[in-house]
């Protein structure tokens, strides 16, 4: 790093610490308020991921793309059921208010995050309608599985091994649960369903254990992370997975979040740009159940035909 860059970074860090102290009265707050929220969420101030993605981002008035999607579709759909898989610190689940009829379920495999999530649930005005489940979400409930806690960046913890050895990791065993076994039919039958999956390549088996809830719902709209390399490491063929998604859902990708623009995922069979892990395709996909009722798209969002480039 050049001398100028070091000076700039030092000045930025000093400014952040000054603002942090002024806002929270401490350099190591255990709670933070997201922009647009009156209630706080609980965090681990010793986690660099929480400092950068929650504390620093909120001080700059920024929220994640996932939270933009979650808030706007929640406000439009007023779902009866919300499901957030891969909570991290729960920015999506805890980052908005809900209609009185909404039942909410959050799933997180990292045991180090569960105490913070339970605290955030207690702090949330709608917390009584939230259920937090510590498990590894899978195709079916069964035996414990290995889970790799990233000790340097909590968000990168995963059930999928990685060739990147630059981070310290700790292996633990976590119970596997299918979402269908956690959410009672009474909460999914005929419901408008909003869901989000962000579990580092384990989305495919998690969706297989979500079929009954999806079938129960009258309307289902969700956001999932798709990463060709992580999906492959999870033992899933990317081409088969995308074919299955296209059969089960209308599949879009976000062409321009600022413009609220959705583009249909091209139906190019086994396009290597999408399926080859060496190509490194990574992005968020919007899934809409094939049997969903109309009117699922917020009026500020549009759908336009388009093609992936590059």
C-alpha atoms as a printed R data frame, in Angstrom:
    type eleno elety resid chain resno       x       y       z
1   ATOM     1    CA   UNK     A     1   0.000   0.000   0.000
2   ATOM     2    CA   UNK     A     2   1.364   3.415  -0.970
3   ATOM     3    CA   UNK     A     3   2.009   6.134   1.593
4   ATOM     4    CA   UNK     A     4  -0.925   8.168   0.244
5   ATOM     5    CA   UNK     A     5  -3.267   5.197   0.531
6   ATOM     6    CA   UNK     A     6  -2.117   4.570   4.111
7   ATOM     7    CA   UNK     A     7  -2.759   8.217   5.030
8   ATOM     8    CA   UNK     A     8  -6.215   8.095   3.428
9   ATOM     9    CA   UNK     A     9  -7.079   4.875   5.225
10  ATOM    10    CA   UNK     A    10  -5.858   6.267   8.554
11  ATOM    11    CA   UNK     A    11  -7.975   9.394   8.137
12  ATOM    12    CA   UNK     A    12 -11.024   7.303   7.182
13  ATOM    13    CA   UNK     A    13 -10.576   5.002  10.190
14  ATOM    14    CA   UNK     A    14 -10.208   7.971  12.549
15  ATOM    15    CA   UNK     A    15 -13.371   9.573  11.159
16  ATOM    16    CA   UNK     A    16 -15.281   6.292  11.546
17  ATOM    17    CA   UNK     A    17 -14.138   5.816  15.154
18  ATOM    18    CA   UNK     A    18 -15.126   9.398  16.016
19  ATOM    19    CA   UNK     A    19 -18.614   8.951  14.567
20  ATOM    20    CA   UNK     A    20 -18.953   5.530  16.179
21  ATOM    21    CA   UNK     A    21 -18.153   6.929  19.605
22  ATOM    22    CA   UNK     A    22 -20.539   9.847  19.106
23  ATOM    23    CA   UNK     A    23 -23.425   7.626  18.029
24  ATOM    24    CA   UNK     A    24 -23.065   4.660  20.377
25  ATOM    25    CA   UNK     A    25 -20.900   5.966  23.219
26  ATOM    26    CA   UNK     A    26 -18.432   3.109  22.747
27  ATOM    27    CA   UNK     A    27 -15.908   1.882  20.201
28  ATOM    28    CA   UNK     A    28 -17.320  -1.637  20.406
29  ATOM    29    CA   UNK     A    29 -21.131  -1.465  20.272
30  ATOM    30    CA   UNK     A    30 -23.022  -4.735  20.595
31  ATOM    31    CA   UNK     A    31 -26.070  -3.297  18.820
32  ATOM    32    CA   UNK     A    32 -26.467  -1.272  15.639
33  ATOM    33    CA   UNK     A    33 -29.333   0.482  13.889
34  ATOM    34    CA   UNK     A    34 -29.803  -0.081  10.171
35  ATOM    35    CA   UNK     A    35 -30.888   2.894   8.029
36  ATOM    36    CA   UNK     A    36 -34.668   3.017   7.948
37  ATOM    37    CA   UNK     A    37 -35.107   1.140  11.252
38  ATOM    38    CA   UNK     A    38 -36.103   2.413  14.667
39  ATOM    39    CA   UNK     A    39 -35.048  -0.832  16.366
40  ATOM    40    CA   UNK     A    40 -31.478  -2.165  16.664
41  ATOM    41    CA   UNK     A    41 -29.954  -5.506  15.742
42  ATOM    42    CA   UNK     A    42 -27.382  -7.309  17.863
43  ATOM    43    CA   UNK     A    43 -23.855  -7.884  16.521
44  ATOM    44    CA   UNK     A    44 -20.440  -9.144  17.585
45  ATOM    45    CA   UNK     A    45 -18.175  -6.049  17.573
46  ATOM    46    CA   UNK     A    46 -15.124  -8.326  17.342
47  ATOM    47    CA   UNK     A    47 -16.272  -9.715  13.980
48  ATOM    48    CA   UNK     A    48 -14.726  -7.747  11.051
49  ATOM    49    CA   UNK     A    49 -17.693  -8.723   8.893
50  ATOM    50    CA   UNK     A    50 -20.150  -7.135  11.344
51  ATOM    51    CA   UNK     A    51 -17.994  -4.000  11.615
52  ATOM    52    CA   UNK     A    52 -17.786  -3.477   7.853
53  ATOM    53    CA   UNK     A    53 -21.160  -4.718   6.614
54  ATOM    54    CA   UNK     A    54 -23.337  -3.571   9.500
55  ATOM    55    CA   UNK     A    55 -21.626  -0.797  11.462
56  ATOM    56    CA   UNK     A    56 -19.700   1.004   8.714
57  ATOM    57    CA   UNK     A    57 -22.382   0.534   6.084
58  ATOM    58    CA   UNK     A    58 -25.140   1.823   8.365
59  ATOM    59    CA   UNK     A    59 -23.044   4.842   9.374
60  ATOM    60    CA   UNK     A    60 -22.823   5.698   5.666
61  ATOM    61    CA   UNK     A    61 -26.565   5.243   5.197
62  ATOM    62    CA   UNK     A    62 -26.150   2.087   3.101
63  ATOM    63    CA   UNK     A    63 -28.102  -1.153   3.137
64  ATOM    64    CA   UNK     A    64 -27.418  -4.374   1.250
65  ATOM    65    CA   UNK     A    65 -28.992  -5.257  -2.093
66  ATOM    66    CA   UNK     A    66 -30.707  -8.179  -0.360
67  ATOM    67    CA   UNK     A    67 -32.354  -5.832   2.123
68  ATOM    68    CA   UNK     A    68 -33.520  -3.498  -0.661
69  ATOM    69    CA   UNK     A    69 -35.258  -6.465  -2.296
70  ATOM    70    CA   UNK     A    70 -36.626  -7.834   0.995
71  ATOM    71    CA   UNK     A    71 -38.057  -4.533   2.201
72  ATOM    72    CA   UNK     A    72 -39.747  -3.583  -1.064
73  ATOM    73    CA   UNK     A    73 -41.244  -6.996  -1.783
74  ATOM    74    CA   UNK     A    74 -42.366  -7.324   1.834
75  ATOM    75    CA   UNK     A    75 -44.084  -3.956   1.675
76  ATOM    76    CA   UNK     A    76 -45.788  -4.875  -1.616
77  ATOM    77    CA   UNK     A    77 -46.755  -8.500  -0.939
78  ATOM    78    CA   UNK     A    78 -47.579  -8.175   2.764
79  ATOM    79    CA   UNK     A    79 -46.779 -11.886   2.993
80  ATOM    80    CA   UNK     A    80 -48.364 -14.308   5.374
81  ATOM    81    CA   UNK     A    81 -45.048 -16.163   5.571
82  ATOM    82    CA   UNK     A    82 -41.440 -14.952   5.424
83  ATOM    83    CA   UNK     A    83 -38.465 -17.349   5.305
84  ATOM    84    CA   UNK     A    84 -34.846 -16.170   5.582
85  ATOM    85    CA   UNK     A    85 -32.245 -18.917   5.140
86  ATOM    86    CA   UNK     A    86 -28.653 -17.959   5.901
87  ATOM    87    CA   UNK     A    87 -29.348 -15.115   8.297
88  ATOM    88    CA   UNK     A    88 -25.815 -13.978   9.082
89  ATOM    89    CA   UNK     A    89 -26.704 -11.129  11.500
90  ATOM    90    CA   UNK     A    90 -30.276 -11.038  10.205
91  ATOM    91    CA   UNK     A    91 -30.129  -7.738   8.345
92  ATOM    92    CA   UNK     A    92 -33.027  -8.842   6.113
93  ATOM    93    CA   UNK     A    93 -35.238 -10.542   8.683
94  ATOM    94    CA   UNK     A    94 -34.775  -7.825  11.307
95  ATOM    95    CA   UNK     A    95 -34.344  -4.912   8.900
96  ATOM    96    CA   UNK     A    96 -38.008  -4.028   8.419
97  ATOM    97    CA   UNK     A    97 -41.482  -4.205   9.999
98  ATOM    98    CA   UNK     A    98 -44.175  -6.678   9.020
99  ATOM    99    CA   UNK     A    99 -47.937  -6.890   8.643
100 ATOM   100    CA   UNK     A   100 -49.769  -8.332  11.666
101 ATOM   101    CA   UNK     A   101 -50.513 -11.610   9.864
102 ATOM   102    CA   UNK     A   102 -46.906 -12.360   8.861
103 ATOM   103    CA   UNK     A   103 -45.211 -15.374  10.438
104 ATOM   104    CA   UNK     A   104 -41.419 -15.375  10.103
105 ATOM   105    CA   UNK     A   105 -38.801 -18.133  10.142
106 ATOM   106    CA   UNK     A   106 -35.044 -17.609  10.120
107 ATOM   107    CA   UNK     A   107 -32.372 -20.297   9.695
108 ATOM   108    CA   UNK     A   108 -28.669 -20.041  10.523
109 ATOM   109    CA   UNK     A   109 -25.997 -22.744  10.781
110 ATOM   110    CA   UNK     A   110 -23.208 -20.737  12.433
111 ATOM   111    CA   UNK     A   111 -23.504 -21.384  16.190
112 ATOM   112    CA   UNK     A   112 -21.508 -18.239  17.005
113 ATOM   113    CA   UNK     A   113 -24.271 -16.054  15.535
114 ATOM   114    CA   UNK     A   114 -27.268 -17.631  17.274
115 ATOM   115    CA   UNK     A   115 -27.021 -15.646  20.571
116 ATOM   116    CA   UNK     A   116 -26.944 -12.369  18.591
117 ATOM   117    CA   UNK     A   117 -29.909 -13.449  16.453
118 ATOM   118    CA   UNK     A   118 -31.973 -14.388  19.487
119 ATOM   119    CA   UNK     A   119 -31.181 -11.009  21.024
120 ATOM   120    CA   UNK     A   120 -32.244  -9.254  17.798
121 ATOM   121    CA   UNK     A   121 -35.510 -11.186  17.844
122 ATOM   122    CA   UNK     A   122 -36.145  -9.927  21.391
123 ATOM   123    CA   UNK     A   123 -35.425  -6.364  20.255
124 ATOM   124    CA   UNK     A   124 -37.678  -6.486  17.182
125 ATOM   125    CA   UNK     A   125 -41.251  -5.144  17.524
126 ATOM   126    CA   UNK     A   126 -42.569  -8.193  15.628
127 ATOM   127    CA   UNK     A   127 -40.235 -10.641  17.385
128 ATOM   128    CA   UNK     A   128 -43.045 -12.696  18.917
129 ATOM   129    CA   UNK     A   129 -43.930 -13.919  15.418
130 ATOM   130    CA   UNK     A   130 -40.339 -14.898  14.587
131 ATOM   131    CA   UNK     A   131 -38.788 -18.346  14.978
132 ATOM   132    CA   UNK     A   132 -34.991 -18.729  14.786
133 ATOM   133    CA   UNK     A   133 -33.712 -22.241  14.030
134 ATOM   134    CA   UNK     A   134 -30.072 -23.218  14.428
135 ATOM   135    CA   UNK     A   135 -29.462 -25.881  11.793
136 ATOM   136    CA   UNK     A   136 -27.942 -26.668   8.429
137 ATOM   137    CA   UNK     A   137 -30.829 -26.502   5.967
138 ATOM   138    CA   UNK     A   138 -30.939 -29.512   3.648
139 ATOM   139    CA   UNK     A   139 -33.072 -31.751   1.463
140 ATOM   140    CA   UNK     A   140 -34.208 -33.750   4.469
141 ATOM   141    CA   UNK     A   141 -33.807 -33.799   8.226
142 ATOM   142    CA   UNK     A   142 -31.140 -36.191   9.390
143 ATOM   143    CA   UNK     A   143 -27.664 -36.591  10.764
144 ATOM   144    CA   UNK     A   144 -25.305 -33.838  11.816
145 ATOM   145    CA   UNK     A   145 -23.027 -32.535   9.080
146 ATOM   146    CA   UNK     A   146 -19.736 -30.698   9.019
147 ATOM   147    CA   UNK     A   147 -19.968 -26.928   8.982
148 ATOM   148    CA   UNK     A   148 -16.936 -24.678   8.542
149 ATOM   149    CA   UNK     A   149 -16.962 -21.503  10.634
150 ATOM   150    CA   UNK     A   150 -14.897 -18.726   9.078
151 ATOM   151    CA   UNK     A   151 -13.153 -17.101  12.027
152 ATOM   152    CA   UNK     A   152 -11.998 -14.093  10.000
153 ATOM   153    CA   UNK     A   153 -15.199 -13.254   8.093
154 ATOM   154    CA   UNK     A   154 -18.372 -14.808   9.531
155 ATOM   155    CA   UNK     A   155 -20.383 -14.372   6.341
156 ATOM   156    CA   UNK     A   156 -18.101 -16.851   4.537
157 ATOM   157    CA   UNK     A   157 -18.923 -19.703   6.919
158 ATOM   158    CA   UNK     A   158 -20.361 -22.594   4.953
159 ATOM   159    CA   UNK     A   159 -21.146 -26.284   4.742
160 ATOM   160    CA   UNK     A   160 -19.097 -26.277   1.544
161 ATOM   161    CA   UNK     A   161 -15.332 -26.632   1.759
162 ATOM   162    CA   UNK     A   162 -13.163 -24.148  -0.093
163 ATOM   163    CA   UNK     A   163  -9.699 -24.194  -1.608
164 ATOM   164    CA   UNK     A   164  -9.035 -20.738  -0.148
165 ATOM   165    CA   UNK     A   165  -6.797 -21.222   2.890
166 ATOM   166    CA   UNK     A   166  -6.212 -17.520   3.590
167 ATOM   167    CA   UNK     A   167  -8.892 -17.499   6.316
168 ATOM   168    CA   UNK     A   168  -8.868 -19.380   9.599
169 ATOM   169    CA   UNK     A   169 -11.646 -21.955   9.786
170 ATOM   170    CA   UNK     A   170 -13.103 -24.102  12.517
171 ATOM   171    CA   UNK     A   171 -15.045 -27.274  11.728
172 ATOM   172    CA   UNK     A   172 -18.086 -28.148  13.802
173 ATOM   173    CA   UNK     A   173 -21.087 -30.467  13.525
174 ATOM   174    CA   UNK     A   174 -24.548 -29.013  12.937
175 ATOM   175    CA   UNK     A   175 -27.907 -30.773  12.748
176 ATOM   176    CA   UNK     A   176 -29.515 -30.936   9.301
177 ATOM   177    CA   UNK     A   177 -33.173 -29.912   8.990
178 ATOM   178    CA   UNK     A   178 -35.543 -29.621   6.063
179 ATOM   179    CA   UNK     A   179 -37.513 -26.376   6.098
180 ATOM   180    CA   UNK     A   180 -40.663 -28.411   5.432
181 ATOM   181    CA   UNK     A   181 -40.153 -30.091   8.822
182 ATOM   182    CA   UNK     A   182 -39.868 -26.774  10.677
183 ATOM   183    CA   UNK     A   183 -42.688 -24.681   9.197
184 ATOM   184    CA   UNK     A   184 -46.148 -26.056  10.055
185 ATOM   185    CA   UNK     A   185 -48.675 -26.438   7.201
186 ATOM   186    CA   UNK     A   186 -51.003 -24.007   8.959
187 ATOM   187    CA   UNK     A   187 -48.494 -21.209   8.311
188 ATOM   188    CA   UNK     A   188 -47.913 -22.028   4.617
189 ATOM   189    CA   UNK     A   189 -51.336 -23.102   3.325
190 ATOM   190    CA   UNK     A   190 -52.586 -20.526   0.819
191 ATOM   191    CA   UNK     A   191 -50.020 -17.972   1.986
192 ATOM   192    CA   UNK     A   192 -48.143 -15.316   0.115
193 ATOM   193    CA   UNK     A   193 -44.545 -16.420   0.656
194 ATOM   194    CA   UNK     A   194 -41.425 -14.248   0.604
195 ATOM   195    CA   UNK     A   195 -38.094 -16.040   0.954
196 ATOM   196    CA   UNK     A   196 -34.351 -15.448   0.765
197 ATOM   197    CA   UNK     A   197 -31.555 -18.054   0.549
198 ATOM   198    CA   UNK     A   198 -27.901 -17.076   0.973
199 ATOM   199    CA   UNK     A   199 -25.994 -20.152   2.114
200 ATOM   200    CA   UNK     A   200 -22.794 -20.258   0.072
201 ATOM   201    CA   UNK     A   201 -23.561 -22.954  -2.487
202 ATOM   202    CA   UNK     A   202 -25.936 -25.078  -0.409
203 ATOM   203    CA   UNK     A   203 -29.077 -23.531  -1.970
204 ATOM   204    CA   UNK     A   204 -29.889 -26.558  -4.141
205 ATOM   205    CA   UNK     A   205 -30.392 -29.156  -1.376
206 ATOM   206    CA   UNK     A   206 -32.053 -26.511   0.808
207 ATOM   207    CA   UNK     A   207 -34.662 -25.854  -1.886
208 ATOM   208    CA   UNK     A   208 -35.363 -29.593  -2.175
209 ATOM   209    CA   UNK     A   209 -36.381 -29.576   1.485
210 ATOM   210    CA   UNK     A   210 -38.661 -26.588   0.865
211 ATOM   211    CA   UNK     A   211 -41.025 -28.186  -1.661
212 ATOM   212    CA   UNK     A   212 -44.060 -28.726   0.546
213 ATOM   213    CA   UNK     A   213 -44.031 -25.098   1.715
214 ATOM   214    CA   UNK     A   214 -43.643 -23.870  -1.875
215 ATOM   215    CA   UNK     A   215 -46.510 -26.095  -3.024
216 ATOM   216    CA   UNK     A   216 -48.709 -24.886  -0.165
217 ATOM   217    CA   UNK     A   217 -48.207 -21.202  -0.974
218 ATOM   218    CA   UNK     A   218 -50.586 -19.329  -3.273
219 ATOM   219    CA   UNK     A   219 -47.761 -16.982  -4.299
220 ATOM   220    CA   UNK     A   220 -44.026 -17.466  -3.770
221 ATOM   221    CA   UNK     A   221 -41.318 -14.911  -4.533
222 ATOM   222    CA   UNK     A   222 -37.726 -15.285  -3.423
223 ATOM   223    CA   UNK     A   223 -34.135 -14.195  -3.810
224 ATOM   224    CA   UNK     A   224 -31.351 -16.786  -3.885
225 ATOM   225    CA   UNK     A   225 -27.611 -16.568  -4.327
226 ATOM   226    CA   UNK     A   226 -26.200 -18.578  -7.230
227 ATOM   227    CA   UNK     A   227 -22.465 -19.232  -7.435
228 ATOM   228    CA   UNK     A   228 -21.262 -21.759 -10.027
229 ATOM   229    CA   UNK     A   229 -18.061 -22.598  -8.137
230 ATOM   230    CA   UNK     A   230 -19.713 -23.054  -4.732
231 ATOM   231    CA   UNK     A   231 -22.595 -25.025  -6.232
232 ATOM   232    CA   UNK     A   232 -20.111 -27.388  -7.867
233 ATOM   233    CA   UNK     A   233 -18.169 -27.793  -4.603
234 ATOM   234    CA   UNK     A   234 -21.453 -28.774  -2.947
235 ATOM   235    CA   UNK     A   235 -21.582 -31.751  -5.336
236 ATOM   236    CA   UNK     A   236 -24.362 -30.308  -7.519
237 ATOM   237    CA   UNK     A   237 -24.273 -30.178 -11.313
238 ATOM   238    CA   UNK     A   238 -24.924 -26.529 -12.220
239 ATOM   239    CA   UNK     A   239 -26.690 -27.383 -15.486
240 ATOM   240    CA   UNK     A   240 -29.086 -29.792 -13.787
241 ATOM   241    CA   UNK     A   241 -29.703 -27.274 -11.008
242 ATOM   242    CA   UNK     A   242 -30.549 -24.401 -13.375
243 ATOM   243    CA   UNK     A   243 -32.783 -26.685 -15.455
244 ATOM   244    CA   UNK     A   244 -34.650 -27.639 -12.275
245 ATOM   245    CA   UNK     A   245 -35.016 -23.993 -11.263
246 ATOM   246    CA   UNK     A   246 -36.461 -23.102 -14.683
247 ATOM   247    CA   UNK     A   247 -38.991 -25.933 -14.424
248 ATOM   248    CA   UNK     A   248 -40.096 -24.962 -10.928
249 ATOM   249    CA   UNK     A   249 -39.934 -21.158 -11.157
250 ATOM   250    CA   UNK     A   250 -39.879 -18.179 -13.427
251 ATOM   251    CA   UNK     A   251 -36.227 -17.184 -13.007
252 ATOM   252    CA   UNK     A   252 -34.860 -13.646 -13.250
253 ATOM   253    CA   UNK     A   253 -31.653 -11.866 -12.410
254 ATOM   254    CA   UNK     A   254 -31.409  -8.253 -11.270
255 ATOM   255    CA   UNK     A   255 -30.180  -6.312 -14.281
256 ATOM   256    CA   UNK     A   256 -30.067  -2.954 -12.511
257 ATOM   257    CA   UNK     A   257 -31.004  -2.582  -8.850
258 ATOM   258    CA   UNK     A   258 -31.082   1.228  -8.968
259 ATOM   259    CA   UNK     A   259 -33.656   1.012 -11.769
260 ATOM   260    CA   UNK     A   260 -35.439  -1.938 -10.123
261 ATOM   261    CA   UNK     A   261 -35.017  -3.899 -13.352
262 ATOM   262    CA   UNK     A   262 -35.470  -7.677 -13.591
263 ATOM   263    CA   UNK     A   263 -34.249  -9.617 -16.612
264 ATOM   264    CA   UNK     A   264 -35.348 -13.185 -17.413
265 ATOM   265    CA   UNK     A   265 -32.506 -15.640 -17.024
266 ATOM   266    CA   UNK     A   266 -31.633 -16.749 -20.582
267 ATOM   267    CA   UNK     A   267 -32.782 -20.256 -21.402
268 ATOM   268    CA   UNK     A   268 -29.560 -21.252 -23.113
269 ATOM   269    CA   UNK     A   269 -29.481 -24.856 -21.994
270 ATOM   270    CA   UNK     A   270 -26.104 -25.476 -20.409
271 ATOM   271    CA   UNK     A   271 -24.501 -22.156 -21.222
272 ATOM   272    CA   UNK     A   272 -20.927 -22.421 -19.925
273 ATOM   273    CA   UNK     A   273 -21.029 -18.796 -18.791
274 ATOM   274    CA   UNK     A   274 -23.608 -19.869 -16.199
275 ATOM   275    CA   UNK     A   275 -22.541 -23.425 -15.408
276 ATOM   276    CA   UNK     A   276 -18.746 -23.639 -15.661
277 ATOM   277    CA   UNK     A   277 -17.226 -23.120 -12.177
278 ATOM   278    CA   UNK     A   278 -14.021 -21.882 -13.812
279 ATOM   279    CA   UNK     A   279 -15.997 -18.993 -15.325
280 ATOM   280    CA   UNK     A   280 -16.863 -17.916 -11.804
281 ATOM   281    CA   UNK     A   281 -20.441 -16.765 -12.431
282 ATOM   282    CA   UNK     A   282 -21.907 -15.297  -9.249
283 ATOM   283    CA   UNK     A   283 -25.149 -13.434  -8.810
284 ATOM   284    CA   UNK     A   284 -28.578 -13.255  -7.206
285 ATOM   285    CA   UNK     A   285 -31.582 -14.875  -8.844
286 ATOM   286    CA   UNK     A   286 -35.212 -13.921  -8.287
287 ATOM   287    CA   UNK     A   287 -37.530 -16.934  -8.259
288 ATOM   288    CA   UNK     A   288 -41.295 -16.733  -8.759
289 ATOM   289    CA   UNK     A   289 -43.336 -19.902  -8.306
290 ATOM   290    CA   UNK     A   290 -44.964 -21.094 -11.523
291 ATOM   291    CA   UNK     A   291 -48.363 -21.255  -9.850
292 ATOM   292    CA   UNK     A   292 -48.131 -17.831  -8.230
293 ATOM   293    CA   UNK     A   293 -51.051 -15.462  -8.403
294 ATOM   294    CA   UNK     A   294 -50.623 -12.257 -10.407
295 ATOM   295    CA   UNK     A   295 -49.656  -8.913  -8.969
296 ATOM   296    CA   UNK     A   296 -46.474 -10.164  -7.319
297 ATOM   297    CA   UNK     A   297 -44.220  -7.441  -8.780
298 ATOM   298    CA   UNK     A   298 -44.024  -4.107  -6.912
299 ATOM   299    CA   UNK     A   299 -45.068  -1.181  -9.137
300 ATOM   300    CA   UNK     A   300 -41.591   0.379  -8.874
301 ATOM   301    CA   UNK     A   301 -40.029  -2.745 -10.448
302 ATOM   302    CA   UNK     A   302 -40.098  -3.731 -14.117
303 ATOM   303    CA   UNK     A   303 -39.315  -6.820 -16.197
304 ATOM   304    CA   UNK     A   304 -37.478  -6.444 -19.472
305 ATOM   305    CA   UNK     A   305 -36.182  -9.005 -21.927
306 ATOM   306    CA   UNK     A   306 -32.385  -9.132 -21.882
307 ATOM   307    CA   UNK     A   307 -29.312 -11.271 -22.161
308 ATOM   308    CA   UNK     A   308 -26.303 -11.927 -20.012
309 ATOM   309    CA   UNK     A   309 -23.145 -10.431 -21.433
310 ATOM   310    CA   UNK     A   310 -19.562 -11.533 -21.022
